């Protein structure tokens, strides 16, 4: 009986040592990467403008070459900021160019499923347009839809837009 008691005590102590050594982080000074900060750094592109490649802007799958000189520069901190658009087509080429891309405005990452959480796969412009966003150190892709409301302001620009920016 005494051997059984000693075996039980030794097993219990051994199990406690294993559980204690498995808990927590190895280095309490390290922090998890912040996905919002990482995405922001990629979007800001080192302060350099994102420029589209020729034929890389599409409206409903068709190249919109009047946008071939288009560029975007993002600034910001946290989960929001501002943007400036350059090389937009003239109003004679795209009568409602401001509906597709205003010359400047603000942006923020989309709202996540939980209050206070951000969805870094979405960017919301100050004009209310929500864009699906994919960004790496070598490419930015923005996709959004301009709804056809039947209003004259949407004429010629309604549809799904894709902007591809190689870096």
N, CA and C atoms as an extended XYZ file, in Angstrom:
501
Properties=species:S:1:pos:R:3:atomname:S:1:resname:S:1:resid:I:1 pbc="F F F"
N         0.820       -1.193        0.000 N   UNK     1
C         0.000        0.000        0.000 CA  UNK     1
C         0.867        1.262        0.000 C   UNK     1
N         1.974        1.204        0.764 N   UNK     2
C         2.871        2.340        0.856 CA  UNK     2
C         3.512        2.611       -0.505 C   UNK     2
N         3.858        1.524       -1.255 N   UNK     3
C         4.432        1.702       -2.590 CA  UNK     3
C         3.429        2.369       -3.529 C   UNK     3
N         2.165        1.998       -3.417 N   UNK     4
C         1.116        2.594       -4.238 CA  UNK     4
C         0.945        4.072       -3.927 C   UNK     4
N         1.015        4.424       -2.660 N   UNK     5
C         0.903        5.821       -2.236 CA  UNK     5
C         2.081        6.627       -2.759 C   UNK     5
N         3.284        6.071       -2.686 N   UNK     6
C         4.483        6.768       -3.180 CA  UNK     6
C         4.416        6.936       -4.701 C   UNK     6
N         3.933        5.908       -5.405 N   UNK     7
C         3.784        5.993       -6.854 CA  UNK     7
C         2.765        7.066       -7.242 C   UNK     7
N         1.654        7.135       -6.544 N   UNK     8
C         0.628        8.155       -6.791 CA  UNK     8
C         1.197        9.554       -6.553 C   UNK     8
N         1.928        9.750       -5.456 N   UNK     9
C         2.517       11.058       -5.136 CA  UNK     9
C         3.530       11.458       -6.207 C   UNK     9
N         4.383       10.524       -6.610 N   UNK    10
C         5.393       10.822       -7.623 CA  UNK    10
C         4.738       11.166       -8.959 C   UNK    10
N         3.698       10.439       -9.334 N   UNK    11
C         2.976       10.703      -10.583 CA  UNK    11
C         2.306       12.072      -10.541 C   UNK    11
N         1.723       12.415       -9.417 N   UNK    12
C         1.065       13.715       -9.263 CA  UNK    12
C         2.074       14.851       -9.381 C   UNK    12
N         3.216       14.725       -8.723 N   UNK    13
C         4.249       15.765       -8.795 CA  UNK    13
C         4.774       15.884      -10.220 C   UNK    13
N         5.004       14.769      -10.883 N   UNK    14
C         5.481       14.773      -12.263 CA  UNK    14
C         4.474       15.467      -13.186 C   UNK    14
N         3.191       15.168      -13.023 N   UNK    15
C         2.143       15.785      -13.841 CA  UNK    15
C         2.076       17.287      -13.600 C   UNK    15
N         2.211       17.723      -12.360 N   UNK    16
C         2.195       19.159      -12.057 CA  UNK    16
C         3.372       19.871      -12.708 C   UNK    16
N         4.536       19.250      -12.667 N   UNK    17
C         5.716       19.867      -13.288 CA  UNK    17
C         5.501       20.028      -14.785 C   UNK    17
N         4.936       19.027      -15.436 N   UNK    18
C         4.687       19.102      -16.877 CA  UNK    18
C         3.668       20.192      -17.189 C   UNK    18
N         2.563       20.269      -16.448 N   UNK    19
C         1.548       21.289      -16.699 CA  UNK    19
C         2.097       22.689      -16.470 C   UNK    19
N         2.895       22.870      -15.449 N   UNK    20
C         3.457       24.194      -15.148 CA  UNK    20
C         4.418       24.618      -16.246 C   UNK    20
N         5.229       23.710      -16.743 N   UNK    21
C         6.216       24.073      -17.763 CA  UNK    21
C         5.587       24.326      -19.129 C   UNK    21
N         4.374       23.866      -19.365 N   UNK    22
C         3.722       24.044      -20.669 CA  UNK    22
C         2.925       25.335      -20.770 C   UNK    22
N         2.677       26.025      -19.718 N   UNK    23
C         1.786       27.180      -19.755 CA  UNK    23
C         2.481       28.459      -20.134 C   UNK    23
N         1.715       29.382      -20.725 N   UNK    24
C         2.172       30.741      -20.981 CA  UNK    24
C         3.149       30.849      -22.134 C   UNK    24
N         3.564       32.102      -22.390 N   UNK    25
C         4.514       32.387      -23.452 CA  UNK    25
C         5.923       32.213      -22.908 C   UNK    25
N         6.846       31.880      -23.799 N   UNK    26
C         8.235       31.728      -23.397 CA  UNK    26
C         8.828       33.065      -22.995 C   UNK    26
N         8.475       34.121      -23.756 N   UNK    27
C         9.022       35.447      -23.486 CA  UNK    27
C         7.874       36.424      -23.290 C   UNK    27
N         7.637       36.834      -22.035 N   UNK    28
C         6.509       37.733      -21.813 CA  UNK    28
C         6.690       39.097      -22.483 C   UNK    28
N         7.889       39.417      -22.973 N   UNK    29
C         8.128       40.698      -23.629 CA  UNK    29
C         7.704       40.722      -25.088 C   UNK    29
N         7.436       39.564      -25.687 N   UNK    30
C         7.034       39.550      -27.087 CA  UNK    30
C         5.531       39.758      -27.201 C   UNK    30
N         5.130       40.422      -28.269 N   UNK    31
C         3.711       40.652      -28.509 CA  UNK    31
C         3.335       40.040      -29.856 C   UNK    31
N         2.087       39.723      -29.989 N   UNK    32
C         1.575       39.199      -31.253 CA  UNK    32
C         1.593       40.322      -32.286 C   UNK    32
N         1.868       40.000      -33.562 N   UNK    33
C         1.816       41.036      -34.596 CA  UNK    33
C         0.404       41.613      -34.696 C   UNK    33
N         0.321       42.896      -34.946 N   UNK    34
C        -0.966       43.571      -35.093 CA  UNK    34
C        -1.341       43.567      -36.577 C   UNK    34
N        -2.366       42.785      -36.971 N   UNK    35
C        -2.710       42.703      -38.396 CA  UNK    35
C        -3.133       44.046      -38.989 C   UNK    35
N        -3.751       44.906      -38.202 N   UNK    36
C        -4.163       46.217      -38.715 CA  UNK    36
C        -2.916       47.049      -39.032 C   UNK    36
N        -1.953       47.063      -38.124 N   UNK    37
C        -0.712       47.825      -38.351 CA  UNK    37
C         0.065       47.262      -39.538 C   UNK    37
N         0.095       45.936      -39.661 N   UNK    38
C         0.792       45.327      -40.791 CA  UNK    38
C         0.128       45.700      -42.113 C   UNK    38
N        -1.209       45.642      -42.161 N   UNK    39
C        -1.934       45.983      -43.386 CA  UNK    39
C        -1.762       47.466      -43.711 C   UNK    39
N        -1.798       48.316      -42.691 N   UNK    40
C        -1.596       49.747      -42.904 CA  UNK    40
C        -0.230       50.009      -43.522 C   UNK    40
N         0.801       49.378      -43.004 N   UNK    41
C         2.149       49.580      -43.545 CA  UNK    41
C         2.211       49.199      -45.020 C   UNK    41
N         1.574       48.102      -45.387 N   UNK    42
C         1.553       47.694      -46.794 CA  UNK    42
C         0.783       48.702      -47.643 C   UNK    42
N        -0.358       49.156      -47.157 N   UNK    43
C        -1.198       50.097      -47.905 CA  UNK    43
C        -0.474       51.432      -48.126 C   UNK    43
N         0.267       51.899      -47.112 N   UNK    44
C         0.981       53.177      -47.233 CA  UNK    44
C         2.141       53.086      -48.217 C   UNK    44
N         2.603       51.873      -48.510 N   UNK    45
C         3.578       51.645      -49.578 CA  UNK    45
C         4.841       52.488      -49.409 C   UNK    45
N         5.268       52.663      -48.165 N   UNK    46
C         6.485       53.445      -47.924 CA  UNK    46
C         6.375       54.895      -48.353 C   UNK    46
N         5.150       55.420      -48.419 N   UNK    47
C         4.940       56.806      -48.841 CA  UNK    47
C         4.925       56.985      -50.353 C   UNK    47
N         4.996       55.902      -51.085 N   UNK    48
C         5.028       55.955      -52.546 CA  UNK    48
C         3.626       55.734      -53.105 C   UNK    48
N         3.349       56.422      -54.200 N   UNK    49
C         2.055       56.276      -54.868 CA  UNK    49
C         1.939       54.906      -55.533 C   UNK    49
N         0.755       54.313      -55.443 N   UNK    50
C         0.434       53.102      -56.196 CA  UNK    50
C        -0.007       53.553      -57.584 C   UNK    50
N         0.589       53.007      -58.643 N   UNK    51
C         0.235       53.368      -60.021 CA  UNK    51
C        -0.303       52.133      -60.746 C   UNK    51
N        -1.408       52.295      -61.465 N   UNK    52
C        -1.972       51.156      -62.193 CA  UNK    52
C        -1.090       50.822      -63.397 C   UNK    52
N        -1.148       49.571      -63.786 N   UNK    53
C        -0.491       49.153      -65.021 CA  UNK    53
C        -1.468       49.381      -66.174 C   UNK    53
N        -0.945       49.528      -67.371 N   UNK    54
C        -1.801       49.736      -68.542 CA  UNK    54
C        -2.799       48.583      -68.665 C   UNK    54
N        -4.069       48.936      -68.817 N   UNK    55
C        -5.135       47.947      -68.964 CA  UNK    55
C        -5.530       47.244      -67.679 C   UNK    55
N        -5.004       47.691      -66.527 N   UNK    56
C        -5.252       47.009      -65.251 CA  UNK    56
C        -6.488       47.517      -64.514 C   UNK    56
N        -7.192       48.467      -65.093 N   UNK    57
C        -8.467       48.900      -64.519 CA  UNK    57
C        -9.565       48.310      -65.392 C   UNK    57
N       -10.505       47.643      -64.730 N   UNK    58
C       -11.591       47.007      -65.488 CA  UNK    58
C       -12.940       47.391      -64.904 C   UNK    58
N       -13.892       47.621      -65.808 N   UNK    59
C       -15.276       47.849      -65.426 CA  UNK    59
C       -16.072       46.691      -66.007 C   UNK    59
N       -16.676       45.908      -65.144 N   UNK    60
C       -17.417       44.710      -65.555 CA  UNK    60
C       -16.566       43.799      -66.444 C   UNK    60
N       -15.277       43.658      -66.100 N   UNK    61
C       -14.381       42.758      -66.814 CA  UNK    61
C       -13.780       43.295      -68.092 C   UNK    61
N       -14.132       44.512      -68.472 N   UNK    62
C       -13.618       45.110      -69.707 CA  UNK    62
C       -12.614       46.192      -69.342 C   UNK    62
N       -11.441       46.159      -69.988 N   UNK    63
C       -10.394       47.143      -69.701 CA  UNK    63
C       -10.920       48.560      -69.914 C   UNK    63
N       -10.681       49.401      -68.930 N   UNK    64
C       -11.068       50.815      -68.998 CA  UNK    64
C        -9.776       51.624      -69.145 C   UNK    64
N        -9.254       51.682      -70.366 N   UNK    65
C        -7.924       52.245      -70.615 CA  UNK    65
C        -7.824       53.745      -70.338 C   UNK    65
N        -8.967       54.420      -70.229 N   UNK    66
C        -8.917       55.845      -69.887 CA  UNK    66
C        -8.363       56.057      -68.463 C   UNK    66
N        -8.232       54.973      -67.678 N   UNK    67
C        -7.686       55.029      -66.323 CA  UNK    67
C        -6.213       54.619      -66.275 C   UNK    67
N        -5.558       54.456      -67.420 N   UNK    68
C        -4.190       53.938      -67.457 CA  UNK    68
C        -3.149       54.811      -66.756 C   UNK    68
N        -3.427       56.074      -66.516 N   UNK    69
C        -2.473       56.954      -65.824 CA  UNK    69
C        -2.840       57.177      -64.359 C   UNK    69
N        -3.765       56.397      -63.847 N   UNK    70
C        -4.303       56.583      -62.506 CA  UNK    70
C        -3.321       56.123      -61.430 C   UNK    70
N        -3.291       56.885      -60.349 N   UNK    71
C        -2.469       56.519      -59.203 CA  UNK    71
C        -3.154       56.899      -57.904 C   UNK    71
N        -2.803       56.206      -56.836 N   UNK    72
C        -3.349       56.486      -55.499 CA  UNK    72
C        -2.222       56.576      -54.491 C   UNK    72
N        -2.321       57.552      -53.622 N   UNK    73
C        -1.371       57.658      -52.513 CA  UNK    73
C        -2.173       57.692      -51.223 C   UNK    73
N        -1.866       56.753      -50.343 N   UNK    74
C        -2.540       56.657      -49.054 CA  UNK    74
C        -1.658       57.217      -47.954 C   UNK    74
N        -2.284       57.904      -47.012 N   UNK    75
C        -1.627       58.303      -45.776 CA  UNK    75
C        -2.541       57.853      -44.648 C   UNK    75
N        -1.985       57.743      -43.459 N   UNK    76
C        -2.843       57.367      -42.353 CA  UNK    76
C        -2.089       56.824      -41.163 C   UNK    76
N        -2.862       56.529      -40.134 N   UNK    77
C        -2.348       55.889      -38.932 CA  UNK    77
C        -3.500       55.129      -38.291 C   UNK    77
N        -3.154       54.149      -37.485 N   UNK    78
C        -4.201       53.357      -36.863 CA  UNK    78
C        -4.961       52.573      -37.913 C   UNK    78
N        -6.246       52.847      -38.061 N   UNK    79
C        -7.064       52.112      -39.022 CA  UNK    79
C        -7.772       53.028      -40.015 C   UNK    79
N        -7.239       54.252      -40.205 N   UNK    80
C        -7.866       55.175      -41.148 CA  UNK    80
C        -6.856       56.208      -41.631 C   UNK    80
N        -7.282       56.994      -42.611 N   UNK    81
C        -6.402       58.038      -43.135 CA  UNK    81
C        -7.047       58.759      -44.293 C   UNK    81
N        -6.213       59.228      -45.201 N   UNK    82
C        -6.713       59.945      -46.374 CA  UNK    82
C        -6.016       59.404      -47.622 C   UNK    82
N        -6.560       59.763      -48.766 N   UNK    83
C        -5.963       59.352      -50.034 CA  UNK    83
C        -6.022       60.512      -51.004 C   UNK    83
N        -5.125       60.463      -51.986 N   UNK    84
C        -5.122       61.414      -53.090 CA  UNK    84
C        -5.031       60.606      -54.371 C   UNK    84
N        -5.916       60.912      -55.317 N   UNK    85
C        -5.932       60.228      -56.607 CA  UNK    85
C        -5.336       61.148      -57.662 C   UNK    85
N        -4.452       60.605      -58.491 N   UNK    86
C        -3.839       61.379      -59.577 CA  UNK    86
C        -4.125       60.658      -60.898 C   UNK    86
N        -3.965       61.389      -61.982 N   UNK    87
C        -4.116       60.788      -63.301 CA  UNK    87
C        -5.527       60.309      -63.611 C   UNK    87
N        -6.511       60.920      -62.960 N   UNK    88
C        -7.900       60.536      -63.243 CA  UNK    88
C        -8.267       60.985      -64.653 C   UNK    88
N        -9.130       60.229      -65.315 N   UNK    89
C        -9.527       60.645      -66.663 CA  UNK    89
C       -10.305       61.968      -66.628 C   UNK    89
N       -10.261       62.665      -67.730 N   UNK    90
C       -11.006       63.917      -67.846 CA  UNK    90
C       -12.508       63.617      -67.872 C   UNK    90
N       -13.293       64.588      -67.468 N   UNK    91
C       -14.755       64.428      -67.465 CA  UNK    91
C       -15.285       64.145      -68.866 C   UNK    91
N       -14.562       64.566      -69.902 N   UNK    92
C       -15.000       64.274      -71.275 CA  UNK    92
C       -14.837       62.779      -71.599 C   UNK    92
N       -13.906       62.098      -70.911 N   UNK    93
C       -13.718       60.659      -71.118 CA  UNK    93
C       -14.642       59.829      -70.220 C   UNK    93
N       -14.756       60.246      -68.963 N   UNK    94
C       -15.613       59.569      -67.981 CA  UNK    94
C       -16.449       60.666      -67.316 C   UNK    94
N       -17.671       60.900      -67.814 N   UNK    95
C       -18.478       62.015      -67.320 CA  UNK    95
C       -18.688       62.029      -65.799 C   UNK    95
N       -18.725       60.883      -65.172 N   UNK    96
C       -18.967       60.831      -63.732 CA  UNK    96
C       -17.748       60.283      -62.989 C   UNK    96
N       -16.575       60.804      -63.339 N   UNK    97
C       -15.318       60.313      -62.782 CA  UNK    97
C       -15.298       60.365      -61.258 C   UNK    97
N       -15.924       61.384      -60.663 N   UNK    98
C       -15.928       61.509      -59.198 CA  UNK    98
C       -16.707       60.397      -58.512 C   UNK    98
N       -17.651       59.784      -59.207 N   UNK    99
C       -18.398       58.674      -58.624 CA  UNK    99
C       -17.484       57.447      -58.509 C   UNK    99
N       -16.619       57.264      -59.505 N   UNK   100
C       -15.702       56.129      -59.483 CA  UNK   100
C       -14.569       56.404      -58.484 C   UNK   100
N       -13.867       57.513      -58.639 N   UNK   101
C       -12.791       57.895      -57.710 CA  UNK   101
C       -12.772       59.407      -57.534 C   UNK   101
N       -13.160       59.886      -56.365 N   UNK   102
C       -12.977       61.314      -56.078 CA  UNK   102
C       -11.485       61.652      -56.084 C   UNK   102
N       -11.155       62.905      -56.316 N   UNK   103
C        -9.752       63.329      -56.363 CA  UNK   103
C        -9.050       63.120      -55.024 C   UNK   103
N        -9.794       63.224      -53.939 N   UNK   104
C        -9.218       62.993      -52.614 CA  UNK   104
C       -10.351       62.676      -51.651 C   UNK   104
N        -9.980       62.168      -50.509 N   UNK   105
C       -10.973       61.835      -49.498 CA  UNK   105
C       -10.328       61.092      -48.350 C   UNK   105
N       -11.155       60.562      -47.495 N   UNK   106
C       -10.654       59.775      -46.372 CA  UNK   106
C       -11.054       58.325      -46.550 C   UNK   106
N       -10.398       57.455      -45.815 N   UNK   107
C       -10.669       56.028      -45.874 CA  UNK   107
C       -10.530       55.445      -44.472 C   UNK   107
N       -11.113       54.266      -44.292 N   UNK   108
C       -10.913       53.511      -43.053 CA  UNK   108
C       -11.072       52.031      -43.381 C   UNK   108
N       -10.462       51.191      -42.565 N   UNK   109
C       -10.701       49.771      -42.716 CA  UNK   109
C       -12.144       49.509      -42.321 C   UNK   109
N       -12.750       48.490      -42.900 N   UNK   110
C       -14.143       48.158      -42.613 CA  UNK   110
C       -14.334       47.674      -41.189 C   UNK   110
N       -15.575       47.670      -40.745 N   UNK   111
C       -15.892       47.174      -39.410 CA  UNK   111
C       -15.888       45.657      -39.415 C   UNK   111
N       -15.355       45.083      -38.348 N   UNK   112
C       -15.322       43.637      -38.205 CA  UNK   112
C       -16.599       43.109      -37.594 C   UNK   112
N       -16.620       41.818      -37.368 N   UNK   113
C       -17.803       41.150      -36.819 CA  UNK   113
C       -18.046       41.520      -35.360 C   UNK   113
N       -16.978       41.866      -34.652 N   UNK   114
C       -17.078       42.216      -33.241 CA  UNK   114
C       -16.900       43.720      -33.091 C   UNK   114
N       -17.615       44.325      -32.160 N   UNK   115
C       -17.510       45.771      -31.930 CA  UNK   115
C       -16.055       46.145      -31.676 C   UNK   115
N       -15.593       47.181      -32.357 N   UNK   116
C       -14.229       47.662      -32.193 CA  UNK   116
C       -13.206       46.927      -33.042 C   UNK   116
N       -13.597       45.840      -33.645 N   UNK   117
C       -12.693       45.059      -34.492 CA  UNK   117
C       -12.724       45.623      -35.908 C   UNK   117
N       -11.603       45.565      -36.610 N   UNK   118
C       -11.530       46.049      -37.984 CA  UNK   118
C       -11.372       44.891      -38.960 C   UNK   118
N       -12.027       45.009      -40.111 N   UNK   119
C       -11.903       44.034      -41.185 CA  UNK   119
C       -10.920       44.614      -42.190 C   UNK   119
N        -9.673       44.137      -42.146 N   UNK   120
C        -8.622       44.706      -42.988 CA  UNK   120
C        -8.723       44.267      -44.445 C   UNK   120
N        -9.699       43.438      -44.762 N   UNK   121
C        -9.900       43.055      -46.160 CA  UNK   121
C       -10.867       44.012      -46.856 C   UNK   121
N       -11.334       45.031      -46.124 N   UNK   122
C       -12.252       46.027      -46.696 CA  UNK   122
C       -11.746       47.439      -46.382 C   UNK   122
N       -11.891       48.324      -47.359 N   UNK   123
C       -11.587       49.741      -47.183 CA  UNK   123
C       -12.855       50.502      -47.535 C   UNK   123
N       -13.240       51.416      -46.657 N   UNK   124
C       -14.439       52.227      -46.868 CA  UNK   124
C       -13.993       53.663      -47.138 C   UNK   124
N       -14.394       54.188      -48.311 N   UNK   125
C       -14.072       55.578      -48.654 CA  UNK   125
C       -15.071       56.523      -47.998 C   UNK   125
N       -14.693       57.794      -47.904 N   UNK   126
C       -15.560       58.796      -47.283 CA  UNK   126
C       -16.850       59.020      -48.058 C   UNK   126
N       -16.916       58.604      -49.321 N   UNK   127
C       -18.162       58.742      -50.080 CA  UNK   127
C       -19.069       57.525      -49.891 C   UNK   127
N       -18.684       56.609      -48.983 N   UNK   128
C       -19.530       55.470      -48.650 CA  UNK   128
C       -19.260       54.209      -49.460 C   UNK   128
N       -18.352       54.267      -50.427 N   UNK   129
C       -18.044       53.095      -51.239 CA  UNK   129
C       -17.159       52.144      -50.427 C   UNK   129
N       -17.600       50.878      -50.328 N   UNK   130
C       -16.821       49.839      -49.643 CA  UNK   130
C       -16.110       49.003      -50.690 C   UNK   130
N       -14.797       48.872      -50.524 N   UNK   131
C       -13.973       48.145      -51.492 CA  UNK   131
C       -13.377       46.905      -50.852 C   UNK   131
N       -13.372       45.802      -51.582 N   UNK   132
C       -12.605       44.625      -51.172 CA  UNK   132
C       -11.154       44.961      -51.493 C   UNK   132
N       -10.267       44.779      -50.529 N   UNK   133
C        -8.872       45.176      -50.702 CA  UNK   133
C        -7.935       44.008      -50.430 C   UNK   133
N        -7.001       43.832      -51.338 N   UNK   134
C        -5.944       42.846      -51.165 CA  UNK   134
C        -4.638       43.583      -51.398 C   UNK   134
N        -3.714       43.487      -50.440 N   UNK   135
C        -2.458       44.219      -50.590 CA  UNK   135
C        -1.302       43.367      -50.079 C   UNK   135
N        -0.230       43.376      -50.859 N   UNK   136
C         1.027       42.760      -50.466 CA  UNK   136
C         2.105       43.807      -50.708 C   UNK   136
N         3.351       43.449      -50.499 N   UNK   137
C         4.420       44.408      -50.754 CA  UNK   137
C         4.604       44.664      -52.248 C   UNK   137
N         3.987       43.849      -53.097 N   UNK   138
C         4.161       44.011      -54.540 CA  UNK   138
C         2.884       44.308      -55.315 C   UNK   138
N         1.728       44.299      -54.651 N   UNK   139
C         0.483       44.491      -55.398 CA  UNK   139
C        -0.646       44.980      -54.501 C   UNK   139
N        -1.439       45.897      -55.043 N   UNK   140
C        -2.676       46.354      -54.403 CA  UNK   140
C        -3.806       46.093      -55.381 C   UNK   140
N        -4.871       45.479      -54.892 N   UNK   141
C        -6.052       45.224      -55.711 CA  UNK   141
C        -7.275       45.737      -54.972 C   UNK   141
N        -8.055       46.577      -55.628 N   UNK   142
C        -9.270       47.141      -55.056 CA  UNK   142
C       -10.448       46.813      -55.967 C   UNK   142
N       -11.500       46.252      -55.386 N   UNK   143
C       -12.696       45.892      -56.153 CA  UNK   143
C       -13.914       46.475      -55.460 C   UNK   143
N       -14.771       47.123      -56.231 N   UNK   144
C       -15.993       47.705      -55.664 CA  UNK   144
C       -17.055       47.795      -56.737 C   UNK   144
N       -18.282       47.981      -56.297 N   UNK   145
C       -19.412       48.065      -57.219 CA  UNK   145
C       -20.094       49.413      -57.070 C   UNK   145
N       -20.361       50.025      -58.201 N   UNK   146
C       -21.176       51.241      -58.254 CA  UNK   146
C       -22.559       50.778      -58.715 C   UNK   146
N       -23.537       50.928      -57.850 N   UNK   147
C       -24.897       50.470      -58.159 CA  UNK   147
C       -25.552       51.365      -59.202 C   UNK   147
N       -26.336       50.763      -60.084 N   UNK   148
C       -27.095       51.511      -61.076 CA  UNK   148
C       -28.424       51.909      -60.445 C   UNK   148
N       -28.523       53.168      -60.083 N   UNK   149
C       -29.739       53.656      -59.436 CA  UNK   149
C       -30.715       54.249      -60.453 C   UNK   149
N       -30.302       54.267      -61.713 N   UNK   150
C       -31.144       54.872      -62.737 CA  UNK   150
C       -30.962       56.381      -62.806 C   UNK   150
N       -30.201       56.930      -61.880 N   UNK   151
C       -29.945       58.367      -61.874 CA  UNK   151
C       -28.881       58.693      -62.908 C   UNK   151
N       -28.961       59.871      -63.465 N   UNK   152
C       -28.005       60.310      -64.472 CA  UNK   152
C       -26.575       60.299      -63.974 C   UNK   152
N       -26.398       60.474      -62.692 N   UNK   153
C       -25.063       60.523      -62.110 CA  UNK   153
C       -24.329       59.191      -62.231 C   UNK   153
N       -25.055       58.097      -62.328 N   UNK   154
C       -24.441       56.775      -62.413 CA  UNK   154
C       -24.216       56.329      -63.852 C   UNK   154
N       -24.695       57.137      -64.804 N   UNK   155
C       -24.607       56.757      -66.207 CA  UNK   155
C       -23.158       56.507      -66.615 C   UNK   155
N       -22.918       55.349      -67.169 N   UNK   156
C       -21.594       55.015      -67.672 CA  UNK   156
C       -20.615       54.509      -66.627 C   UNK   156
N       -20.952       54.588      -65.351 N   UNK   157
C       -20.005       54.151      -64.329 CA  UNK   157
C       -20.546       53.021      -63.459 C   UNK   157
N       -21.808       52.683      -63.605 N   UNK   158
C       -22.368       51.596      -62.802 CA  UNK   158
C       -21.693       50.287      -63.197 C   UNK   158
N       -21.484       49.427      -62.218 N   UNK   159
C       -20.883       48.122      -62.479 CA  UNK   159
C       -19.809       47.803      -61.455 C   UNK   159
N       -19.130       46.705      -61.686 N   UNK   160
C       -18.051       46.277      -60.798 CA  UNK   160
C       -16.720       46.755      -61.360 C   UNK   160
N       -15.986       47.459      -60.529 N   UNK   161
C       -14.691       48.029      -60.898 CA  UNK   161
C       -13.589       47.263      -60.197 C   UNK   161
N       -12.518       46.991      -60.927 N   UNK   162
C       -11.314       46.368      -60.364 CA  UNK   162
C       -10.134       47.234      -60.744 C   UNK   162
N        -9.373       47.664      -59.742 N   UNK   163
C        -8.155       48.451      -59.930 CA  UNK   163
C        -6.989       47.609      -59.435 C   UNK   163
N        -6.038       47.314      -60.325 N   UNK   164
C        -4.841       46.523      -59.986 CA  UNK   164
C        -3.611       47.441      -60.054 C   UNK   164
N        -2.890       47.489      -58.958 N   UNK   165
C        -1.696       48.329      -58.853 CA  UNK   165
C        -0.471       47.455      -58.574 C   UNK   165
N         0.372       47.203      -59.559 N   UNK   166
C         1.622       46.502      -59.248 CA  UNK   166
C         2.576       47.494      -58.592 C   UNK   166
N         3.508       47.002      -57.817 N   UNK   167
C         4.452       47.913      -57.156 CA  UNK   167
C         5.822       47.739      -57.763 C   UNK   167
